[in-house]
Amino acid sequence: MEKNIKVRRKTLLIWVAIIVVTLILYYANRDLFDISFLKEYVNDHKVLVLSLYLIILTFIGLTFIPSTPFAVAGVLLFAPMEAYLINLTGIITSSVVVYYFTQYLRLDVWLESKYPVQIEKIKKALRKKELPIIAGWSFFPVVPTDLIIYVSSTLNIPFWKCAVGVIIGEGTLNAFYIFSIDFFL
């Protein structure tokens, strides 16, 4: 247990250091971060880029990789409101995939065998207050939203409750990310 805490602290420190160094480099030499060629490519191939972006956002849920880097990328590629709406669409389609396909793909067996205590804790909390737990979990950036969707599907919580909770939590978090980043760029 102590080892996990140390690893988490080191990971957090590395993550913060990367962000700080990136921001310093950005403000010191903005030419290093010139992405006008990328925006031009996106504008010339909007349908292709949007399709690929949504496909990635849809299926990334099965990997339990956070979508935060994609929210940041969305700000760099699209107008802020467009990035926000695209990310919300991707989050909902990802939630659909996770909700309906984790059991079909047998990811539930792997998760339950690898993290039995944690999964049981989540189930216990969800049995008491479904929507607030889903929304709160979705808002918390260091835990994968897809995990709460998976557990919700195993408890047969209606998908609409999952979707509303995810929209509240992830929608708020993504709005903060996207519009904050846009403000500073």
C-alpha positions as CSV (number, residue, x, y, z in Angstrom):
1,M,0.0,0.0,0.0
2,E,2.8,2.4,1.0
3,K,4.5,1.6,-2.3
4,N,1.4,2.5,-4.3
5,I,1.2,5.9,-2.6
6,K,4.9,6.6,-3.4
7,V,4.3,5.7,-7.0
8,R,1.2,7.9,-7.2
9,R,3.1,10.8,-5.7
10,K,6.0,10.4,-8.1
11,T,3.6,10.1,-11.0
12,L,1.8,13.3,-9.9
13,L,5.1,15.2,-9.5
14,I,6.3,14.1,-13.0
15,W,3.0,15.1,-14.5
16,V,3.1,18.5,-12.8
17,A,6.8,19.0,-13.8
18,I,5.9,18.2,-17.5
19,I,3.1,20.7,-17.4
20,V,5.3,23.4,-15.8
21,V,8.2,22.9,-18.2
22,T,5.8,22.9,-21.2
23,L,4.2,26.1,-20.1
24,I,7.6,27.8,-19.5
25,L,8.8,26.7,-22.9
26,Y,5.6,27.9,-24.5
27,Y,5.8,31.3,-23.0
28,A,9.6,31.6,-23.6
29,N,9.4,30.6,-27.2
30,R,6.0,30.3,-28.8
31,D,7.5,29.5,-32.2
32,L,8.3,26.0,-30.9
33,F,4.6,25.4,-30.5
34,D,3.4,26.8,-33.9
35,I,0.7,24.5,-35.1
36,S,-0.8,26.7,-37.8
37,F,0.1,24.0,-40.4
38,L,-2.0,21.5,-38.3
39,K,-5.0,23.8,-38.2
40,E,-4.7,24.3,-41.9
41,Y,-4.7,20.5,-42.5
42,V,-7.7,20.1,-40.2
43,N,-9.6,22.8,-42.1
44,D,-8.8,21.2,-45.4
45,H,-9.8,17.7,-44.3
46,K,-12.4,18.4,-41.7
47,V,-14.6,15.4,-42.2
48,L,-11.6,13.0,-42.2
49,V,-10.1,14.5,-39.0
50,L,-13.4,14.7,-37.2
51,S,-14.2,11.1,-38.1
52,L,-10.8,9.8,-36.9
53,Y,-10.9,12.0,-33.8
54,L,-14.4,10.6,-32.9
55,I,-13.3,7.0,-33.6
56,I,-10.4,7.4,-31.3
57,L,-12.5,9.0,-28.6
58,T,-15.2,6.3,-28.9
59,F,-12.9,3.3,-28.6
60,I,-10.3,4.7,-26.1
61,G,-12.8,3.8,-23.4
62,L,-12.0,0.2,-23.8
63,T,-8.4,0.9,-22.9
64,F,-9.2,2.9,-19.7
65,I,-6.8,5.6,-20.9
66,P,-8.0,9.1,-19.9
67,S,-9.5,11.3,-22.5
68,T,-7.8,14.5,-21.1
69,P,-5.0,14.6,-23.7
70,F,-7.6,14.4,-26.4
71,A,-9.5,17.3,-24.9
72,V,-6.3,19.3,-25.0
73,A,-5.6,18.2,-28.6
74,G,-9.2,19.2,-29.5
75,V,-8.5,22.8,-28.4
76,L,-5.5,22.9,-30.6
77,L,-7.3,21.4,-33.6
78,F,-10.8,23.0,-33.4
79,A,-12.6,26.1,-32.2
80,P,-13.3,25.9,-28.5
81,M,-17.0,25.3,-28.6
82,E,-16.6,22.8,-31.5
83,A,-13.9,21.0,-29.5
84,Y,-16.2,20.9,-26.4
85,L,-19.1,19.5,-28.4
86,I,-16.9,16.9,-30.2
87,N,-15.4,15.8,-27.0
88,L,-18.8,15.4,-25.3
89,T,-20.0,13.4,-28.3
90,G,-16.8,11.2,-28.1
91,I,-17.3,10.7,-24.3
92,I,-20.9,9.6,-24.8
93,T,-20.1,7.2,-27.6
94,S,-17.2,5.8,-25.5
95,S,-19.6,5.3,-22.7
96,V,-22.0,3.4,-24.9
97,V,-19.2,1.1,-26.1
98,V,-18.0,0.5,-22.5
99,Y,-21.5,0.1,-21.1
100,Y,-22.5,-2.5,-23.7
101,F,-19.3,-4.2,-24.8
102,T,-17.0,-4.7,-21.7
103,Q,-18.9,-7.8,-20.7
104,Y,-19.1,-9.0,-24.2
105,L,-15.3,-8.6,-24.7
106,R,-14.7,-10.3,-21.3
107,L,-13.0,-7.3,-19.9
108,D,-15.2,-7.7,-16.9
109,V,-13.5,-11.0,-16.0
110,W,-10.1,-9.3,-16.2
111,L,-11.1,-6.3,-14.2
112,E,-12.9,-8.3,-11.5
113,S,-9.9,-10.7,-11.1
114,K,-7.3,-7.9,-11.1
115,Y,-9.1,-5.4,-8.8
116,P,-11.7,-7.3,-6.8
117,V,-11.6,-5.2,-3.7
118,Q,-11.8,-1.9,-5.6
119,I,-14.6,-3.0,-7.9
120,E,-16.6,-4.2,-4.9
121,K,-16.1,-0.8,-3.2
122,I,-17.4,1.0,-6.3
123,K,-20.4,-1.3,-6.5
124,K,-21.2,-0.7,-2.9
125,A,-21.1,3.1,-3.3
126,L,-23.2,2.9,-6.6
127,R,-25.9,0.8,-4.9
128,K,-26.5,3.7,-2.5
129,K,-26.4,6.8,-4.8
130,E,-26.1,6.0,-8.5
131,L,-26.3,9.4,-10.3
132,P,-24.2,11.5,-7.8
133,I,-21.5,8.8,-7.7
134,I,-21.3,8.6,-11.5
135,A,-21.3,12.4,-11.9
136,G,-18.7,12.9,-9.1
137,W,-16.5,10.1,-10.4
138,S,-16.7,11.5,-13.9
139,F,-15.6,14.9,-12.7
140,F,-12.6,13.6,-10.8
141,P,-9.7,13.8,-13.3
142,V,-7.4,11.0,-12.0
143,V,-9.9,8.1,-12.2
144,P,-11.1,6.6,-15.4
145,T,-14.7,7.4,-16.1
146,D,-14.9,4.3,-18.2
147,L,-14.5,2.2,-15.0
148,I,-17.6,3.7,-13.4
149,I,-19.5,3.1,-16.6
150,Y,-18.4,-0.6,-16.6
151,V,-19.3,-1.1,-13.0
152,S,-22.7,0.6,-13.6
153,S,-23.4,-1.8,-16.5
154,T,-22.7,-4.8,-14.3
155,L,-25.2,-3.5,-11.8
156,N,-27.8,-2.9,-14.5
157,I,-28.0,0.8,-13.8
158,P,-29.9,2.3,-16.7
159,F,-27.7,3.7,-19.4
160,W,-29.5,7.1,-19.3
161,K,-28.4,7.6,-15.7
162,C,-24.8,6.8,-16.7
163,A,-25.0,9.2,-19.6
164,V,-26.5,12.0,-17.5
165,G,-23.9,11.5,-14.8
166,V,-21.1,11.5,-17.3
167,I,-22.4,14.6,-19.1
168,I,-22.5,16.4,-15.7
169,G,-19.1,15.3,-14.6
170,E,-17.1,15.1,-17.8
171,G,-19.0,18.0,-19.4
172,T,-18.0,20.3,-16.5
173,L,-14.4,19.0,-16.4
174,N,-14.0,19.3,-20.2
175,A,-15.5,22.8,-20.2
176,F,-12.9,23.8,-17.7
177,Y,-10.0,22.2,-19.6
178,I,-11.0,23.4,-23.0
179,F,-12.1,27.0,-22.2
180,S,-9.2,27.5,-19.8
181,I,-6.6,26.3,-22.3
182,D,-8.2,28.4,-25.0
183,F,-8.1,31.4,-22.7
184,F,-4.3,31.0,-22.1
185,L,-3.5,30.3,-25.7
